[in-house]
Amino acid sequence: MTAFFALKQDEFVPAPHARSPWSPDMLHGRLLGGLAARAIEADSGEGLVPARLTVDLFRNSPLLPLAVETVRVRDGRRIRVVDAVISSEQGPVARASGVFLRAGEQPEGAHQDTPAWDETPPTKDPEPSGDWEPPFHLWRLTDWQETGPRRAWMRERHLLVDDEPLSPFVRAALAADFASPMSNMSSTGLHFINADYTLTLSRLPEGDALGMESSGHLSAGGVATGQCVLHDERGPVGFCLVTAVANAVPIGTR
C-alpha cells in the first residue's frame, strides 16, 4: 500500500492515511518518531548499534510537508549521540535524540532478566474490530477493558517513505509510540495523549511483527507515565516509556 510519506525536494509530504486518530487533520505522532529514527540512523555511521531513541512530541503537526535535520552531538569510539529536529512551514513540531553504542563481548554472570512471553506472532491478518482501525495490523491478545497487563502484536501495513524498506530500528520506533495507549488505556477508553516516548534496545528486533506488553501505569492530576516491554519472536528486546497528558477528546475503548 501507499507509503505514509513521499520524499520531494528534501521534504516529506504526508499521505492522507498519515492522519492521527485524535484528529483527521493532524499527523500521527508515531510517524514523527519514524522519520526521526530514519534520519538519526542514517547519520549514525557504521559499527554501532542503536540503544536509545527519545522523541519529544511537543506540537501537533497538521498534514503538511516536513523537513528533518540532524546533528552529531557526540562522536566517540564507543558512543555516538545524534539529535534531530522535525519542522514544517509552521516551525519545529518534534525533536529526537538517538544513542548508538559499540557492541562487544557480553559480560559473564546472571541478571534479573525480563522474562520472555509465551505468545507467538500471528500468521493470519487480524479481524476487523468494528471500531477504530489503526494504519497497521494489530492483534489484541488481552481484554483492553480490563486494567491488568495488556498484550498485543503489531505489524506495519505501510512503508514510511516511498518504496524504502523499513529498517529494524525504524520499525521499533514506529511501534514504540503505541506504548502510550497500551499503558494508559482505562476501562472507559484512552484519555491521555502522549507528549514523548523513549525506546531503549538491547538488540535490534527480528522479523516484521513486534509484540508489546504493558508493565506499568501511574497518573495524577491529568499527567501520566506508562511503560511497556517490546518483544520479537525470540523474546524481549527493549523497553518503551511514555509521558502523557489528559486529553479532552478521548478515543473510545479499543
Phi, psi and chi 1 to 4 in degrees:
 res  aa     phi    psi   chi1   chi2   chi3   chi4
   1 MET       -  169.1  -60.5 -179.4   69.1      -
   2 THR   -60.6  139.3  -52.7      -      -      -
   3 ALA   -67.2  162.1      -      -      -      -
   4 PHE   -69.5  -30.7  -72.1  113.4      -      -
   5 PHE  -133.8  147.8  -64.4   96.4      -      -
   6 ALA  -111.4  130.7      -      -      -      -
   7 LEU   -87.8  116.2 -178.0   56.8      -      -
   8 LYS  -134.1  112.6  -61.7 -179.0  178.9  179.6
   9 GLN    51.7   53.0  -62.4 -179.2  -17.1      -
  10 ASP    66.9   14.5  -63.5  -32.5      -      -
  11 GLU  -121.5  146.7  -74.7 -169.5  -35.6      -
  12 PHE  -100.2  110.3  -60.5   91.8      -      -
  13 VAL   -95.1  117.8 -179.7      -      -      -
  14 PRO   -76.0  145.1   26.5  -32.7      -      -
  15 ALA   -83.7  162.2      -      -      -      -
  16 PRO   -57.1  -33.6  -26.6   35.2      -      -
  17 HIS   -79.3    7.2   55.6  -87.8      -      -
  18 ALA   -84.5    5.6      -      -      -      -
  19 ARG   -70.6  158.7   63.1 -174.8 -179.9  -85.1
  20 SER   -86.8  151.8  167.2      -      -      -
  21 PRO   -69.9  -15.0   24.9  -34.5      -      -
  22 TRP   -77.4  -30.7  -66.2  101.1      -      -
  23 SER  -158.6  138.7  173.1      -      -      -
  24 PRO   -68.9  -18.5   23.8  -33.9      -      -
  25 ASP  -107.5   19.5   58.4   -5.4      -      -
  26 MET  -117.7  137.0  175.0  177.0  149.5      -
  27 LEU   -72.7  140.6 -173.8   74.7      -      -
  28 HIS   -68.5  129.6 -157.5  -53.1      -      -
  29 GLY   -61.2  -30.3      -      -      -      -
  30 ARG   -61.7  -28.4   68.9 -169.3  -64.4  -93.3
  31 LEU   -73.6  -29.4  -58.5  179.9      -      -
  32 LEU   -64.5  -40.3  -64.1  173.9      -      -
  33 GLY   -64.8  -36.6      -      -      -      -
  34 GLY   -65.9  -43.7      -      -      -      -
  35 LEU   -64.0  -40.4  -72.0  179.3      -      -
  36 ALA   -62.8  -45.9      -      -      -      -
  37 ALA   -61.6  -41.3      -      -      -      -
  38 ARG   -60.6  -46.2  174.6 -173.9  177.6  -85.0
  39 ALA   -70.8  -41.7      -      -      -      -
  40 ILE   -66.0  -40.7  -72.9  172.8      -      -
  41 GLU   -63.5  -40.2 -174.9  175.2   36.5      -
  42 ALA   -64.6  -27.2      -      -      -      -
  43 ASP   -97.5    4.8 -165.2   22.6      -      -
  44 SER   -84.5  -18.6   66.2      -      -      -
  45 GLY    78.5 -173.5      -      -      -      -
  46 GLU  -105.1  160.1  -62.6 -178.7   -3.8      -
  47 GLY    90.5   -2.6      -      -      -      -
  48 LEU  -124.4  156.3  -68.4   96.1      -      -
  49 VAL  -116.3  144.6  -64.2      -      -      -
  50 PRO   -69.3  128.6   23.1  -31.5      -      -
  51 ALA  -115.4  -26.9      -      -      -      -
  52 ARG  -151.0  144.0  176.9 -177.6   64.1   78.3
  53 LEU  -137.9  122.3  175.6   71.9      -      -
  54 THR  -114.6  129.0  -64.5      -      -      -
  55 VAL  -120.8  119.4 -178.0      -      -      -
  56 ASP   -97.1  116.0  -68.2  -39.6      -      -
  57 LEU  -102.6   73.3  -56.3  169.5      -      -
  58 PHE   -90.1   -3.4   52.6   76.5      -      -
  59 ARG  -150.4  131.9 -176.8  177.5 -179.5 -178.8
  60 ASN   -66.5  134.2  -65.5  -24.1      -      -
  61 SER  -107.9  127.6  175.9      -      -      -
  62 PRO   -66.6  174.9  -16.1   29.6      -      -
  63 LEU   -79.3   70.8  -65.9  174.5      -      -
  64 LEU  -117.2  157.0  -65.7  172.7      -      -
  65 PRO   -58.1  144.6  -25.6   35.3      -      -
  66 LEU  -123.1  149.2  -61.0  170.8      -      -
  67 ALA  -120.9  145.5      -      -      -      -
  68 VAL  -125.1  126.7 -174.3      -      -      -
  69 GLU  -120.0  140.0  -63.3 -177.6   -6.4      -
  70 THR  -124.0  157.2   62.0      -      -      -
  71 VAL  -147.9  137.4   59.0      -      -      -
  72 ARG   -81.5  116.9  -71.2 -168.5 -176.2 -177.6
  73 VAL   -85.0  -35.7  178.2      -      -      -
  74 ARG  -142.3  133.0  166.8   66.9  176.4  167.7
  75 ASP  -134.4   73.5 -163.2    2.7      -      -
  76 GLY  -100.7  179.9      -      -      -      -
  77 ARG   -71.2  -35.6 -174.3  180.0   66.7   85.4
  78 ARG  -109.8  -13.0  -58.6 -178.0   64.1 -170.5
  79 ILE  -143.0  139.1 -178.5  170.5      -      -
  80 ARG  -133.9  132.8 -178.8  169.8  -66.4  147.6
  81 VAL  -120.0  125.8  180.0      -      -      -
  82 VAL  -124.8  128.3 -177.9      -      -      -
  83 ASP  -103.8  154.0  -74.5   -3.3      -      -
  84 ALA  -138.9  145.4      -      -      -      -
  85 VAL  -125.3  131.2  175.5      -      -      -
  86 ILE  -110.2  128.0  -56.5  175.9      -      -
  87 SER  -134.2  152.4  -56.0      -      -      -
  88 SER  -117.0 -174.0   72.7      -      -      -
  89 GLU   -64.0  -15.6   63.2 -178.7   20.9      -
  90 GLN   -90.3   -2.0  -61.8  179.5   -7.6      -
  91 GLY   114.6 -175.2      -      -      -      -
  92 PRO   -61.7  138.3  -22.6   33.6      -      -
  93 VAL  -119.0  -17.7  -63.2      -      -      -
  94 ALA  -163.4  158.8      -      -      -      -
  95 ARG  -139.8  161.0   65.7 -178.7 -179.4 -177.9
  96 ALA  -150.0  158.5      -      -      -      -
  97 SER  -137.8  131.9  176.7      -      -      -
  98 GLY  -119.8  138.9      -      -      -      -
  99 VAL  -115.1  127.8  172.8      -      -      -
 100 PHE  -119.5  133.6  -68.2   74.8      -      -
 101 LEU  -121.9  152.2  -57.3  176.2      -      -
 102 ARG   -85.5  123.8 -171.6  169.2  -58.7  -78.8
 103 ALA   -71.1  152.7      -      -      -      -
 104 GLY  -154.1 -159.7      -      -      -      -
 105 GLU   -72.8  133.8 -176.1  177.5   -9.4      -
 106 GLN   -73.9  126.0  175.1   68.8    9.4      -
 107 PRO   -63.5  152.7  -19.6   31.5      -      -
 108 GLU   -76.5  164.8  -63.1 -179.0   -3.7      -
 109 GLY   112.0  155.0      -      -      -      -
 110 ALA   -87.3  148.5      -      -      -      -
 111 HIS  -127.8  166.8  -60.3   84.2      -      -
 112 GLN   -83.6   72.4 -173.6 -177.1   -7.1      -
 113 ASP   -71.9  145.5  -70.9  -27.3      -      -
 114 THR   -69.1  127.0  -62.2      -      -      -
 115 PRO   -71.0  149.9   25.4  -33.2      -      -
 116 ALA   -72.3  151.6      -      -      -      -
 117 TRP   -95.2  172.0   61.9   -1.8      -      -
 118 ASP  -103.1   27.4   54.4   -3.6      -      -
 119 GLU  -104.7  142.1  -54.6  -73.4   -6.0      -
 120 THR  -113.8  150.9   57.0      -      -      -
 121 PRO   -59.8  138.5  -23.4   33.9      -      -
 122 PRO   -64.7  153.5  -18.7   31.2      -      -
 123 THR  -105.1  -14.6   57.6      -      -      -
 124 LYS  -113.0  152.6  -62.2 -179.2  179.0 -179.6
 125 ASP   -62.9  148.5  -70.2   -9.0      -      -
 126 PRO   -68.4  151.0   25.4  -34.1      -      -
 127 GLU   -77.2  142.0  -64.2  -69.3  -25.0      -
 128 PRO   -57.5  136.8  -22.7   33.6      -      -
 129 SER   -92.2  -14.0   63.4      -      -      -
 130 GLY    90.9  -12.6      -      -      -      -
 131 ASP  -115.5 -142.6   51.5   11.6      -      -
 132 TRP   -61.4  128.2  174.7   76.5      -      -
 133 GLU  -111.0  119.7  -69.1  -63.0  -28.0      -
 134 PRO   -71.0  162.3   27.9  -34.4      -      -
 135 PRO   -81.1   27.5   30.2  -34.6      -      -
 136 PHE  -147.4  159.2   49.9   89.6      -      -
 137 HIS   -70.7  134.8  -75.3  147.5      -      -
 138 LEU  -136.2  122.4  175.7   65.5      -      -
 139 TRP  -111.6  110.9  -66.5  -92.9      -      -
 140 ARG   -83.1  121.2  -57.9  170.6  177.2   87.2
 141 LEU   -97.6  -11.3  -55.1  178.0      -      -
 142 THR  -133.0  168.6   56.2      -      -      -
 143 ASP   -78.6  115.0 -174.4   -9.9      -      -
 144 TRP   -78.5   -7.9  -73.3   33.6      -      -
 145 GLN   -82.7  -12.6  -65.4 -174.5   12.3      -
 146 GLU   -81.9  155.0  -61.6  -66.1  -28.6      -
 147 THR   -93.7    2.8   56.0      -      -      -
 148 GLY   -79.0 -176.4      -      -      -      -
 149 PRO   -57.0  141.3  -25.0   35.3      -      -
 150 ARG  -111.5  146.7  -60.0 -179.4  180.0   92.3
 151 ARG  -131.1  145.1  -71.8 -178.3  172.0 -174.1
 152 ALA  -158.3  151.2      -      -      -      -
 153 TRP  -104.9  146.9  -78.5  105.3      -      -
 154 MET  -132.3  148.4  -67.2  168.5  -75.8      -
 155 ARG  -148.9  131.1 -173.7  177.0   65.2 -152.2
 156 GLU   -67.9  141.6  -64.8  -60.8  -36.3      -
 157 ARG  -104.9  -15.2  -66.0 -165.4  -70.0  120.0
 158 HIS  -125.9  151.0  -60.5  -87.5      -      -
 159 LEU   -75.3  164.4  -63.5  175.6      -      -
 160 LEU   -85.4  -51.7 -177.9   64.1      -      -
 161 VAL  -129.6  119.5  178.3      -      -      -
 162 ASP    47.5 -130.0  -68.0  -27.9      -      -
 163 ASP  -104.7   21.8   57.8   -7.0      -      -
 164 GLU   -72.5  131.0  -64.1  178.4    5.4      -
 165 PRO   -63.9  148.2  -19.0   31.5      -      -
 166 LEU   -78.1  127.6  -66.7  174.6      -      -
 167 SER   -76.7  158.9   73.4      -      -      -
 168 PRO   -56.6  -36.9  -27.3   35.9      -      -
 169 PHE   -67.1  -45.1 -176.9   46.7      -      -
 170 VAL   -64.7  -40.1  170.7      -      -      -
 171 ARG   -60.1  -42.3 -166.0 -178.9  -62.2  -84.2
 172 ALA   -67.5  -38.6      -      -      -      -
 173 ALA   -63.9  -39.2      -      -      -      -
 174 LEU   -64.9  -41.7  -69.6  168.4      -      -
 175 ALA   -69.0  -34.5      -      -      -      -
 176 ALA   -60.9  -31.9      -      -      -      -
 177 ASP   -59.3  -27.7  173.9   83.1      -      -
 178 PHE   -73.0   -5.0 -155.8   62.0      -      -
 179 ALA   -61.8  -24.8      -      -      -      -
 180 SER   -67.3  -57.5 -175.9      -      -      -
 181 PRO   -64.5  -32.1   19.0  -31.2      -      -
 182 MET   -62.6  -42.3  -75.4  -70.9  -69.0      -
 183 SER   -94.6  -24.9   60.9      -      -      -
 184 ASN  -103.4   -0.7  -65.9  -34.4      -      -
 185 MET   -64.4  141.9 -178.3   76.4   69.9      -
 186 SER  -115.1 -178.9   75.5      -      -      -
 187 SER   -68.9  -12.6   59.0      -      -      -
 188 THR  -113.9   11.9   58.6      -      -      -
 189 GLY   120.6 -172.2      -      -      -      -
 190 LEU   -99.1  114.2  179.2   59.0      -      -
 191 HIS  -112.3    7.3  -59.0  -90.3      -      -
 192 PHE  -122.5  136.6  -69.7   95.6      -      -
 193 ILE  -110.7  132.8 -175.6  170.3      -      -
 194 ASN   -77.9  145.1   55.7  -37.2      -      -
 195 ALA   -98.1  -24.4      -      -      -      -
 196 ASP  -162.7  170.0   71.6    1.3      -      -
 197 TYR  -152.9  150.3   67.3   89.1      -      -
 198 THR  -125.0  128.2  -67.4      -      -      -
 199 LEU  -109.9  128.3  165.7   69.8      -      -
 200 THR  -120.0  141.6   60.5      -      -      -
 201 LEU  -131.2  137.9  -65.2  169.1      -      -
 202 SER   -91.4  -23.1   63.4      -      -      -
 203 ARG  -159.0  164.3   61.3  175.9  175.1   83.5
 204 LEU   -74.7  140.9  -74.6  171.4      -      -
 205 PRO   -69.0  153.2   25.6  -33.6      -      -
 206 GLU  -111.8  145.8  -60.0  175.1    6.2      -
 207 GLY    83.3  173.6      -      -      -      -
 208 ASP   -98.2   -3.2   60.3   -1.4      -      -
 209 ALA  -106.7  132.7      -      -      -      -
 210 LEU  -123.0  138.2  -67.6  175.4      -      -
 211 GLY  -103.4  146.4      -      -      -      -
 212 MET  -128.9  133.4 -172.0   81.4   73.4      -
 213 GLU  -131.1  119.3 -179.6  178.0   24.9      -
 214 SER   -70.8  140.5   63.6      -      -      -
 215 SER  -130.9    4.8   54.9      -      -      -
 216 GLY   171.4  150.1      -      -      -      -
 217 HIS  -148.8  138.5  166.4   91.3      -      -
 218 LEU  -139.2  139.4  -66.3  169.2      -      -
 219 SER  -154.6  149.5   58.9      -      -      -
 220 ALA  -161.5  135.4      -      -      -      -
 221 GLY    61.1   29.3      -      -      -      -
 222 GLY    82.2    9.5      -      -      -      -
 223 VAL  -117.0  131.5  174.1      -      -      -
 224 ALA  -130.1  154.2      -      -      -      -
 225 THR  -136.6  142.4 -179.8      -      -      -
 226 GLY  -144.8  160.2      -      -      -      -
 227 GLN  -142.2  152.3   60.4 -175.5   11.4      -
 228 CYS  -141.9  162.0  -68.8      -      -      -
 229 VAL  -106.5  134.5 -178.7      -      -      -
 230 LEU  -100.4  131.3 -172.8   67.1      -      -
 231 HIS  -122.3  153.4  -65.2 -103.9      -      -
 232 ASP  -121.1 -169.7   64.7    6.8      -      -
 233 GLU   -64.8  -26.8 -170.2  169.9    4.1      -
 234 ARG   -76.9  -27.4  -79.2  179.9   51.7 -163.7
 235 GLY   146.9 -166.6      -      -      -      -
 236 PRO   -68.7  142.2   22.7  -31.2      -      -
 237 VAL  -120.6  -19.3  -60.9      -      -      -
 238 GLY   179.7 -170.8      -      -      -      -
 239 PHE  -127.0  152.8  -58.6   97.5      -      -
 240 CYS  -126.8  126.5  -53.2      -      -      -
 241 LEU  -122.9  134.4  177.3   69.3      -      -
 242 VAL  -130.1  153.3  -59.9      -      -      -
 243 THR  -117.9  149.2   64.2      -      -      -
 244 ALA  -150.4  158.4      -      -      -      -
 245 VAL  -124.5  146.3   62.9      -      -      -
 246 ALA   -59.3  138.2      -      -      -      -
 247 ASN  -117.5  138.6 -162.0   60.3      -      -
 248 ALA   -69.7  -23.3      -      -      -      -
 249 VAL  -113.7   94.0 -177.8      -      -      -
 250 PRO   -73.2  155.7   29.0  -34.4      -      -
 251 ILE   -91.7  134.3  -64.1  177.6      -      -
 252 GLY   -63.4  160.4      -      -      -      -
 253 THR   -55.5  129.3  -58.4      -      -      -
 254 ARG  -100.1      -  -57.6  172.0 -172.4  171.5
